[in-house]
């Protein structure tokens, strides 16, 4: 035996906003449903997914660069209101928790 500890491989994804790689569990999966980009926190919705850190800074950068449209291969612009609302709610909930 070499004495090395074997760490379990964990899936990594790239954030569309900051372009940093992070563990899949740290990122929020989004999917395109019709002409809207919606959050998929459980990761169970069908279709192609794109990942972003659940913070407004990364979300704003991704929207500004139209990264959701490219990553989800959408034919036109996607509405991100539902995604923004979800991120704002989770941010407020995290700040309220001591």
N, C-alpha and C positions, 0 to 999 in steps of 0.2 A: 504494500500500500504506500502511496505517495504522501499521505497525510493531508492532502488537500480536502477542503470541504466542497461538496458538490451543491452548488446553488441551483435552484430550480429556474429554468428558463421562463421568462415572462414576456408576453407579447408587447411590442412597442409600436407606437404610431407617431406620426408627425402632426403637430398642431398647425392648422391652416393659418393662424394669425402670426405667431412668433417663429414658426418653422423649426421649433426645437422638438427633439424626440423625447417622448415620455412614456411611462407605462400606460397601457391601455386603460387601466382602472382610474388613472388620474385625469383622463380626458373625457369630454362629452361627445358622444356619437350623435350625428345629425343625419337626417335623411330628407330627400325631396319627396313631398307628397303634392301632386298636381303642380301648382306654381308657388309653393311655399316650402321653406326650409324649417323643419320642425325638430325639436330635441327628441332623442331616443335614449334616455338615461339607463334603461335596462338592456339596451342593445338587442332588442328582439324584433323590431320592425323590419319588414322585408325591403329589399333594395340595396342599392349602393350606399355606403356610409362614408362620412367625412368626419374628422375629429378636430376638436378645438378645446383649449383650456376653458373651463367654465368661469372666466373672468371677462369683464367688459373690454379690457385693453386688447386682448387677443381677438375677441369677437369683432371689435371695431376695425382692427387691421385686416381681418379676413374679408369683411364687407367692403372696405375701401379698395382692396385689390381684386374684388370679384372672385375670390378663391372658391366660394361655395359653388358658383355656377360651373366653374371648370372641374372641380373635384367630383361633383355629383353628375357631371355630364348633362346638365340641363340645357334645353334648347333656348331658353330665354332667362331674363333676370328672375331671381327668386326673392320672395318676400320673407324677411327675417324678423318680423315683429314678434311672432310666437317664441322664437329662439331668444331674442333679447329679453322678453318678459320672463322667461324661465331662468335665464342667467341672473337677472336682477333679483328675482325672488330667492334664489339659492344663496346669493351673496348676502342679502339681508338676513336670511335665516342663519347663516354661518356667523355673522357678526353678533347676532342676538344670543347665540349659544355661548355660555361662559367657558 
